Amino acid sequence: MSPTVRPSILDLNDHALDSVLTSLDKTSLLVLSTTCQAIRMHCLPILFHEASVISKSRIKYTLLPEPLWRYVRYARRLVLHLLSIDWLSVLHLVDHCPDMYTGTPLHFQERLLFAPDHLLCGLYDTPTLQNALQHMPQLHSVHLRMWNSVATHGLPWSVLRPILSLPNLREFAIEFLRFAPDACSKEALAFNSPAPLTSFECTLNHRRVAAPYGPVEGNEQLALSVVLHGIHQTLERLVLTTDHAPLDDICFTLSWPCLRELVLRGEFRTVGDPPLPFVRLLANMPKLRNLDLRISQPPDIEPQPVWPADLPNMVLPWPELQQLTVSCPQPDDRVYAVLPSSLRRLSLRYYPHLSTHQWTPRDDRVWRDWQWPLLGSSDVLRILRACDLPVLEHLELEYVENDADDDLLRFLGSAFAPTMTSLTIRRYRRKPSTHVPLDGICEALGALPRLHTLSLHLDFHDTPKVYYRPLRVGGYEEYRLEDICAFEEKLLGVANMLARALGPALEMVKLAMPWVGGGAAWLEYDIVRAAGGAAHAQYVHTDIGQGRKVQRRML
């Protein structure tokens, strides 16, 4: 009698086996990889497809063991702590360079260790990084990010050029780091073999400190212009900060045959003479599906519509648009009347949010040069009535209430009830003494039966206030922990009111509150339903110490 052959997981074909392995959590996958050599070889590409390296000094030797190079597809250069490494499946490269400029007077800072000045990072300008990246044939995405998001520090062109020339690279992102601030001329920016990128992201923190040696935006614009000239034909996603974006090249010189998503963040800048509106500036992007204009408003410039009323008739240049975000929306903007019926997400907001400004006590220098010309409920209602959006799923509004507030909230139910699944409202009171009509808000939003996620900032009169804590020398502003805890209890009651008033589709409520360290955060609640249908809200728990388990996410 022949012995029974026991089935093995290795009997599966490669496709089926990969499907099984990718469904496992990282801990289980690591344990399974130790069972035998054959299984281990199948697990390695999954375990090490995303890698990160942590470094606080110049890279001299190797990023990770050479046998693992060929498995790395997604090298994230983030600034996260050691605790974020989960079984080495993600390799973080920490740009925590001691030479970065943090706003402290230069004569108080320590001597330079790795670069000729505080603006340039010298950690990665070595053959080791270039050699390692060239030996990762499956490398698909590179992300660079600085540990201190408000400091001023940058990567030289000698580091960026080899990365952006990798033949297999498709996605590149650099956050909070200056982009080639050492660029001085196009001749010095040789870029002969650009990667066929589909996604390019280069953003700065709006709370960053100024460069120590004067403005560097001109150098960065030059370097970004050279890069975009090499990659614009293949790009599908582009995210830039307006401060250093080469807007003239983007709007007038380059074509964007594949671009699906454009995100512009930062301070409003005029382009053209006379200045042109966005509907003209971005007319060379016919395939856009997501247009995200998160533009802060300087005090000396009037908010500009996307499509001014006095502009001659023209066809909307983005017929496939599905998502639109407009900062400082204007009620006479013609764009709302011609939005395509395919639009699924619409955000009428301010950048940053006014609540973030109100709840940030320690950084007045960040906000003093911006304005928040809030629309009233009546103007927002006028905009929405001009729209014809039969498949709208998500709506975000930011406004100050007035006599049309009830009409606005009830209009949401009459216009968008069949399709709306997500709603975000930041509603501010006209006067400090104005009452927040919770019952009326609950009743009006109850007319949205498919709503599953609701996010509200209601500007309650008893929102915690900062107080000044004096020290022996100076002092600082902060929130009292007891005030925060009491406000959390109040918001739990509000979440329970919403859970009872809204339909059975509601799954999550998010309510805005001050962040202890400054700024605004969402307090999240799951909606739990009993067998009889009664609903109540409960915190999405995350242990934050001191016996308190509350989930907050920054707005």
MARKOLDREN-85346 format. One record per residue (C-alpha): residue in one letter; y, x, z. Coordinates in steps of 0.1 Angstrom, whole numbers, padded with zeros to 4 digits, always signed. Each point is the difference from the previous one (the first is absolute). Layout:
<atoms>
aYXZ/...
</atoms>
This chain:
<atoms>
m+0000+0000+0000/s+0033+0015-0011/p+0026+0005+0027/t+0029-0025+0001/v+0032+0014-0015/r+0029-0007+0023/p+0032-0011-0018/s+0029+0024+0003/i+0038-0005-0004/l-0002+0027-0026/d-0020-0023-0022/l+0032-0018-0008/n+0019+0011-0031/d+0033+0019+0005/h+0022-0030-0005/a-0019-0022+0025/l-0002+0029+0025/d+0038+0007-0002/s+0007-0037+0006/v-0021+0001+0032/l+0016+0032+0012/t+0036-0011-0007/s-0006-0032+0021/l-0008+0021+0031/d+0027+0009+0026/k+0008+0037+0003/t-0020+0006+0032/s-0032-0015-0015/l+0005+0019-0032/l+0004+0033+0018/v-0032-0007+0020/l-0019-0009-0031/s+0011+0032-0018/t-0019+0020+0026/t-0034-0015-0008/c-0009+0021-0031/q+0015+0022-0026/a-0004-0026-0028/i+0018-0027+0020/r+0027+0025+0010/m+0008+0008-0036/h+0006-0037-0006/c+0022-0003+0031/l+0022+0030-0006/p+0021-0014-0028/i+0007-0031+0022/l+0007+0019+0032/f+0023+0025-0016/h+0016-0021-0028/e+0032-0001+0021/a+0011+0032+0018/s+0028+0013+0021/v+0009+0034+0015/i+0021+0005+0031/s+0022+0031+0000/k+0031+0012+0019/s+0001+0034-0015/r-0003+0016-0034/i-0033-0007-0018/k-0016+0034-0003/y-0038-0006-0004/t-0015-0033-0012/l+0007-0037+0002/l-0036-0010+0006/p-0034+0016-0007/e-0005+0008-0037/p-0032-0020-0004/l+0019-0032+0009/w+0028+0005-0025/r-0017-0017-0029/y-0004-0032+0021/v+0036-0004+0008/r+0018-0027-0020/y+0029-0011+0022/a+0018+0028+0018/r+0026-0015+0023/r+0027+0023+0013/l+0011-0021+0029/v+0016+0007+0033/l-0024-0016+0024/h-0014+0013+0033/l-0035+0013+0005/l-0011-0033+0014/s+0003-0016-0034/i-0028+0020-0014/d-0031-0022-0001/w-0031+0021-0006/l+0019+0022-0025/s-0002-0026-0027/v+0038+0004-0003/l+0016+0034-0001/h+0036+0000+0013/l+0023+0028-0009/v+0027-0001+0027/d+0034+0012-0012/h+0012+0008+0035/c+0019+0030-0011/p+0021+0016+0029/d+0027+0008-0025/m+0009-0036-0007/y+0036-0011+0007/t+0002-0028+0026/g+0038-0003+0004/t+0003+0025+0028/p+0028+0025-0007/l-0015+0029-0019/h+0011+0027+0025/f-0021-0019+0026/q-0032-0001-0021/e-0027+0026+0002/r-0001+0028-0026/l-0016-0008-0034/l-0037+0008-0002/f-0012-0009-0035/a+0029-0007-0023/p+0034+0015-0009/d+0019-0031+0013/h-0006-0032+0020/l-0001-0022-0031/l-0031+0016-0016/c-0035-0002+0013/g-0019+0033-0002/l-0034-0012+0012/y-0016-0008-0034/d+0016+0026-0023/t-0032+0021-0001/p-0028+0005-0025/t-0025-0016+0025/l+0012-0036-0006/q+0002+0004-0038/n-0035+0015-0001/a-0015-0027+0021/l+0015-0028-0021/q-0011+0015-0032/h-0036+0000+0012/m+0000-0038+0008/p-0009-0014-0035/q+0000-0036+0013/l+0033+0002+0018/h+0018-0033-0008/s+0028-0004+0024/v+0023+0023+0021/h+0023-0013+0028/l+0025+0022+0017/r+0018-0011+0031/m+0021+0017+0027/w-0009-0004+0037/n+0036-0006+0011/s+0012-0028-0023/v+0037+0004+0009/a+0002+0038-0004/t+0012+0016-0032/h-0025+0023-0016/g-0013+0005-0035/l-0027+0014-0022/p+0010+0027-0026/w-0007-0005-0037/s-0025+0029+0002/v-0022-0023+0021/l+0006-0033-0017/r-0005+0012-0036/p-0037+0011+0003/i-0009-0033+0018/l+0017-0021-0027/s-0018+0019-0027/l-0035-0007+0012/p-0018-0015-0030/n-0019-0026+0020/l+0028-0011+0022/r+0010-0037-0004/e+0020-0008+0032/f+0027+0021+0017/a+0021-0009+0031/i+0025+0020+0020/e+0015-0017+0030/f+0029+0012+0022/l+0000+0035-0017/r+0028+0011-0023/f-0012+0005-0035/a+0006+0035-0013/p+0034+0005+0017/d-0001+0036-0014/a+0003-0013-0036/c+0030+0016-0017/s-0005-0004-0038/k-0023-0017-0025/e-0010+0035-0013/a-0014+0009+0034/l-0020-0033+0002/a-0027+0007-0025/f-0023-0030-0002/n-0022+0005-0030/s-0032-0018+0010/p+0008-0031+0020/a-0029-0020+0014/p-0005-0035-0015/l+0012-0017+0031/t-0003-0038+0004/s+0019-0001+0034/f+0029+0022+0012/e+0018-0005+0033/c+0028+0020+0014/t+0018-0015+0030/l+0023+0011+0028/n+0005-0016+0034/h+0033-0020+0002/r+0003+0013+0035/r-0002+0037-0009/v+0025+0026+0011/a+0024+0016-0026/a-0010+0033-0016/p+0013+0030+0019/y+0015+0018-0030/g+0017-0029-0017/p-0013-0026-0025/v-0032+0008-0019/e-0003-0032-0020/g+0012+0016-0032/n-0028+0026+0001/e-0026-0027+0007/q+0013-0022-0028/l-0004+0028-0024/a-0036+0007+0012/l-0010-0036-0001/s+0015-0004-0034/v-0022+0028-0013/v-0031-0016+0015/l+0007-0035-0012/h+0006+0013-0035/g-0035+0013+0001/i-0018-0030+0015/h+0019-0032-0010/q-0023-0009-0028/t-0030-0005+0023/l+0016-0012+0032/e-0010-0035+0013/r+0017+0003+0034/l+0033+0017+0009/v+0015+0001+0035/l+0033+0019+0006/t+0029+0003+0024/t+0033-0007-0018/d+0018+0029+0017/h-0017+0026-0021/a-0015-0021-0029/p+0011+0010-0035/l+0011-0035-0008/d+0017+0008-0033/d-0032+0015-0014/i-0021-0028+0014/c+0022-0028-0014/f+0013+0015-0033/t-0021+0029-0012/l-0036-0006+0008/s-0024-0028-0011/w-0025-0016+0023/p-0028-0015-0021/c-0025-0003+0029/l+0022-0005+0031/r-0012-0029+0021/e+0017+0006+0033/l+0035+0014+0008/v+0012+0005+0035/l+0036+0012+0007/r+0010+0007+0036/g+0032+0013+0014/e+0038-0004-0003/f+0015-0020-0029/r+0011+0023-0029/t+0019-0010-0031/v-0013+0011-0034/g+0020-0001-0032/d+0037-0004-0007/p+0008-0028+0006/p-0029-0004+0025/l-0030-0019-0015/p-0020-0026+0019/f-0038+0004+0006/v-0009-0024-0028/r+0015+0024-0025/l-0009+0033+0018/l-0037-0009+0001/a-0003-0017-0033/n-0022+0029-0013/m-0029-0011+0023/p-0016-0030-0018/k-0033+0002+0018/l+0014-0003+0036/r-0020-0022+0023/n+0015+0012+0033/l+0038+0007+0003/d+0009+0010+0035/l+0037+0007+0006/r+0004+0010+0036/i+0037+0010-0002/s+0023+0005+0030/q+0036-0011-0004/p+0029+0024+0006/p+0031-0017+0015/d+0023+0009-0028/i-0020-0016-0028/e-0005-0037-0006/p-0036-0012-0003/q-0011-0002-0036/p-0022-0026-0016/v-0030+0010-0020/w+0012-0021-0029/p+0038-0007+0002/a+0012-0035-0011/d+0025+0015-0025/l-0027+0021-0018/p-0006-0012-0036/n-0032-0019-0006/m-0031+0021-0002/v-0038-0003+0005/l-0014+0010+0033/p-0014+0035-0006/w-0030-0004+0024/p-0020-0030-0013/e-0031+0010+0020/l+0017+0003+0033/q-0021-0012+0030/q+0019+0015+0030/l+0038+0003+0005/t+0018+0015+0030/v+0038-0003+0000/s+0023+0015+0027/c+0033-0017+0007/p-0008-0030-0022/q+0029-0019-0017/p-0001-0038-0005/d+0017+0002-0034/d-0026+0025-0013/r-0014-0013-0033/v-0033+0018+0004/y-0015-0028+0022/a+0004-0026-0026/v-0020+0020-0026/l-0028+0015+0022/p-0033-0004-0018/s-0024-0027+0013/s-0025+0028+0007/l+0020+0012+0030/r-0022+0000+0032/r+0021+0019+0025/l+0038-0003+0006/s+0020+0019+0027/l+0037-0007+0007/r+0008+0025+0027/y+0022+0029+0012/y-0009+0037+0003/p-0004+0009+0027/h-0004-0034+0017/l+0029-0011+0021/s-0024-0004+0030/t-0009+0037-0003/h+0037+0009+0002/q+0006-0023+0029/w-0030+0013+0020/t+0005+0037-0006/p+0022+0012+0029/r-0001+0038-0003/d+0008+0008-0036/d+0034-0015-0008/r+0008+0028-0025/v-0028-0014-0022/w+0015-0035-0004/r+0037+0004+0000/d+0004+0004-0037/w-0018-0032-0010/q+0007-0037+0000/w-0021-0031+0003/p+0019-0028-0019/l-0025-0027+0010/l-0003-0031-0020/g+0000-0034+0017/s-0028-0026-0002/s+0020-0019-0026/d+0002+0030-0023/v-0037+0008+0003/l-0008-0036-0007/r+0021+0002-0031/i-0019+0030-0012/l-0034-0016+0006/r+0010-0032-0018/a+0009+0021-0031/c-0036+0014-0001/d-0030-0016-0017/l-0029+0018+0016/p-0032-0021-0002/v-0024+0027+0012/l+0021+0016+0028/e-0022+0012+0027/h+0023+0021+0023/l+0037-0005+0008/e+0022+0022+0022/l+0035-0012+0011/e+0027+0016+0021/y+0031-0020+0008/v+0024-0014+0026/e-0005-0037+0008/n+0026-0026-0008/d+0002-0038-0005/a-0025+0002-0028/d-0027+0016+0021/d-0022-0032+0003/d+0003-0006-0037/l-0011+0035-0008/l-0031-0001+0022/r-0010-0034-0013/f+0005+0011-0036/l-0027+0027+0005/g-0025-0027+0006/s+0011-0022-0029/a+0002+0029-0026/f-0028+0024+0010/a-0026-0019+0020/p-0028+0001-0026/t+0000+0038-0003/m+0018+0018+0029/t-0024+0019+0022/s+0024+0025+0017/l+0035-0005+0013/t+0025+0024+0017/i+0033-0012+0014/r+0027+0020+0017/r+0024-0026+0013/y+0032+0010+0019/r+0022-0022+0021/r+0037-0007-0010/k+0012+0002+0036/p-0015+0015+0032/s-0002-0035+0015/t-0018-0016-0029/h-0034-0015+0010/v-0031+0008-0020/p-0016-0034-0009/l-0037+0009+0004/d-0012-0036-0004/g+0018-0004-0033/i-0012+0033-0013/c-0036-0008+0009/e+0003-0035-0016/a+0015+0014-0032/l-0025+0028-0004/g-0029-0024+0007/a+0006-0013-0036/l-0017+0032-0013/p-0037-0008+0003/r-0013+0032-0017/l+0021+0024+0021/h-0023+0026+0017/t+0025+0027+0011/l+0034-0008+0015/s+0025+0026+0011/l+0032-0010+0018/h+0031+0016+0014/l+0019-0027+0019/d+0027+0019+0017/f-0005-0016+0035/h+0030+0002+0023/d-0022+0016+0027/t-0013+0028-0021/p-0001+0032+0022/k+0032+0020+0000/v+0002+0038+0004/y+0015+0015+0031/y+0015+0034+0006/r-0020+0023+0022/p+0024+0027+0013/l-0013+0035+0007/r+0016+0030+0018/v+0014+0011-0034/g+0005-0029-0024/g-0025-0028-0004/y-0018-0022-0025/e-0006-0036-0009/e-0034-0017+0004/y-0017-0033+0005/r-0014-0010+0034/l-0037-0004-0001/e+0001-0031+0022/d+0024-0016-0025/i-0024+0008-0029/c-0030-0014+0019/a+0019-0033+0008/f+0010-0004-0036/e-0036+0006-0011/e-0010-0030+0022/k+0027-0021-0016/l-0011+0009-0035/l-0036-0010+0010/g+0013-0035+0007/v+0017-0001-0033/a-0031+0011-0018/n-0020-0028+0017/m+0026-0025-0011/l-0004+0012-0036/a-0038+0000+0002/r+0000-0037+0011/a+0026-0011-0025/l-0012+0017-0032/g-0031-0008-0021/p-0036+0012+0004/a+0005+0028-0026/l+0022+0020+0024/e-0017+0032+0011/m+0027+0023+0013/v+0035-0003+0015/k+0024+0030+0003/l+0031-0002+0021/a+0027+0027+0000/m+0011+0018+0031/p+0018+0032+0009/w-0020+0031-0001/v+0001+0019+0033/g+0010+0033-0018/g+0026-0018-0021/g-0003-0021-0031/a-0019-0032-0007/a-0038-0008+0002/w-0023-0029-0007/l-0020-0014+0029/e-0032-0013-0016/y-0021-0030+0010/d-0033-0013-0013/i-0003-0038-0002/v-0032-0011+0017/r-0013-0035-0005/a-0023-0018+0024/a-0029-0022-0011/g+0021-0031+0003/g+0027+0015-0022/a+0026+0009+0027/a+0017+0033-0008/h+0015+0027+0022/a+0014+0035-0006/q-0014+0032+0015/y+0013+0036-0003/v-0016+0023-0025/h-0011+0025+0027/t+0007+0037-0002/d+0000+0021+0032/i+0035+0015+0004/g-0005+0012+0036/q+0011-0011+0034/g-0026-0028-0001/r+0019-0017-0029/k-0018-0009-0033/v+0025-0012-0025/q+0001+0006-0038/r+0033+0009-0015/r+0007+0011-0035/m+0034+0013-0011/l+0019-0022-0024/
</atoms>
